[in-house]
Amino acid sequence: MDCKPLRVDVAVAGAGVAGLWLANLLVERGLSVAVCDPGPVGGRQTIASQGIIHSGVKYALGDASWRSSALEAMPDRWRACLAGRGEIDLRGVPVHAEHVHLFSATTGGKARTALASRLLAARSRRLAAEQVPPFGRGLLMALDDFVIDVPALIRRLANPLATRVVRRRVQPGDEDIDASVFLFAAGAGNEALAARAGFGNGTMQRRPLRQVVVRLRTAVPLFAHCLSATFATEPDMTITSHGSALYIGGEVAGDGARPFGEQVERVRRLLAETCPGVDLRGAEFHAFAIDRAEPAHSRARRGAFAERRGNCILCWPVKLALVPRLGDLVVGLLGDLQPRSEAWRGDSAAQLRFAEPPWQCPC
Ligand SMILES: Cc1cc2nc3c(=O)[nH]c(=O)nc-3n(C[C@H](O)[C@H](O)[C@H](O)COP(=O)(O)OP(=O)(O)OC[C@H]3O[C@@H](n4cnc5c(N)ncnc54)[C@H](O)[C@@H]3O)c2cc1C
C-alpha cells in the first residue's frame, strides 16, 4: 500500500464468514470494498466452527415453544446458495452430511417420549437407533439441519475478493482508510471498534469454549447432537467428523475454564456412553480454548445483530447459519449507498493466506 489513504466505499473489518459474506454482497452491487484482517482469511470462530446449518430445532430441547422464524428459514436459504440459486453462488462447496442426528441415551421412557414429541413438532423425523451403528440403545432422530465444509466455504467466499483482502487491522479512528462506511465484522475484535465508534461499552459478550479433537485410527462419519443418560435441555456433545478426526463441542465445551485433562476425560466418558460403536483404542484427544463473540444479551438473543451509528455498522452473525440473515440486515442499513469516483479497485499482487481448521492443527 502507498501512503495515500485507501479510498473505498466500504471498509470491512474481519475476514471471517461475516466479513467475507457481506463483502461478496457489496462487490456484487458494484461497490469498492477492502476486507481488512491482520490474520489469515477464515477468521477465528469461523474456521473453528462445526459447520452445522441448523434451523434451531435443538433449542426445542430446552423450550418446546421456542421458535425463531429467522433461524428456521436458514437451511433453505443455504440450500438455494449451494444450488446456485441464492444471493451468493456456493456451488462446489461440499455438504458433509445431509442430516444431523440427535441421539438420546436417556433410559426413562417418559423423558424420551417428551423429547420425541418436542422435536417431531419441529423439523425432524424418528429413526431406529440400530440403523446408525455408532450409537447405543436410545432415541434417534434425523434433524433437517445439515453440515457444510467450512474451509471450502471460506475459499469459495474469498474467491471473488482475492484482490481486495488487505493484511491489516482496522484501528479505531483509522486515518489510513477513507471509506464511506466502515463495517465492523471483526468477531471479538468488534468490542474495541464499537467502543471507539460510539456504540458504547458492554456491546459484546464472550463465551469461552473448550472444544475437543479426537483422532481415531479409523474414520467414522458422525454428525450428531448426543444426550447422555441425564435428560438434558442442551446436547451434551455435538460431534462432527473430519476425516479420521471427531470434532466435539456442545454443552461439554461450554465450561471454558475446565482443565484440559478433565475435559478430555468427560468427552471420553460421554463417547463411551452414547456412541459405543466408536472404537476409541489408540485414539488421541486434544482440547483447545476458543471464545464465542456475540452481542451482549441486552442487544440480541440467538439472532443476527447489526446496528448503525454514523458511518459505522457493527455486526455479529451469532451463528454461521445466520449469515444470510445478517446480509439482509446490513444491506438494509446501507440503504442506497452509491459507488464513489476513483475508488480502490484492488491489489492484483495480493496473496491470500487461509486459516487452518483445528482438526488439522497439531493442537
Ligand atoms: C467452536 C465453535 C463452533 C461453532 N459451530 C457453529 C456451527 O456449527 N453452526 C453455526 O451456525 N455457528 C457455529 N459457530 C458460530 C460461528 O462460527 C460464528 O458465529 C461465526 O463464525 C462468526 O463469524 P465472524 O466472521 O463474525 O467472526 P470470526 O470468524 O471470529 O472472524 C473475525 C475476524 O476479525 C478479525 N479481526 C479482529 N479484530 C480486527 C480488526 N480490528 N480489524 C480487522 N480485522 C479484525 C479476526 O482476525 C478474525 O479473522 C461456532 C463457533 C465456535 C467458536
The ligand as a Gaussian input file, in Angstrom:
#p B3LYP/6-31G(d) Opt

LIG

0 1
 C      -16.244000     -23.762000      18.377000
 C      -17.343000     -23.104000      17.608000
 C      -18.249000     -23.891000      16.892000
 C      -19.278000     -23.274000      16.172000
 N      -20.127000     -24.056000      15.447000
 C      -21.126000     -23.468000      14.734000
 C      -21.994000     -24.254000      13.934000
 O      -21.847000     -25.473000      13.825000
 N      -23.008000     -23.629000      13.275000
 C      -23.199000     -22.274000      13.358000
 O      -24.152000     -21.792000      12.755000
 N      -22.369000     -21.488000      14.093000
 C      -21.330000     -22.052000      14.768000
 N      -20.470000     -21.282000      15.499000
 C      -20.637000     -19.823000      15.481000
 C      -19.985000     -19.233000      14.232000
 O      -18.782000     -19.894000      13.964000
 C      -19.724000     -17.743000      14.415000
 O      -20.920000     -17.082000      14.747000
 C      -19.173000     -17.109000      13.143000
 O      -18.153000     -17.877000      12.570000
 C      -18.630000     -15.723000      13.456000
 O      -18.021000     -15.231000      12.291000
 P      -17.319000     -13.819000      12.282000
 O      -16.867000     -13.584000      10.895000
 O      -18.240000     -12.803000      12.888000
 O      -16.100000     -13.926000      13.326000
 P      -14.667000     -14.602000      13.235000
 O      -14.693000     -15.863000      12.468000
 O      -14.175000     -14.664000      14.643000
 O      -13.794000     -13.582000      12.399000
 C      -13.439000     -12.302000      12.899000
 C      -12.188000     -11.838000      12.174000
 O      -11.973000     -10.465000      12.503000
 C      -10.576000     -10.243000      12.585000
 N      -10.335000      -9.022000      13.361000
 C      -10.380000      -8.840000      14.711000
 N      -10.137000      -7.562000      15.007000
 C       -9.932000      -6.905000      13.829000
 C       -9.668000      -5.548000      13.473000
 N       -9.569000      -4.574000      14.386000
 N       -9.505000      -5.244000      12.160000
 C       -9.621000      -6.201000      11.192000
 N       -9.891000      -7.490000      11.476000
 C      -10.056000      -7.836000      12.778000
 C      -10.032000     -11.513000      13.238000
 O       -8.644000     -11.663000      12.931000
 C      -10.905000     -12.574000      12.587000
 O      -10.282000     -13.092000      11.420000
 C      -19.423000     -21.866000      16.201000
 C      -18.495000     -21.083000      16.912000
 C      -17.453000     -21.691000      17.592000
 C      -16.460000     -20.829000      18.306000

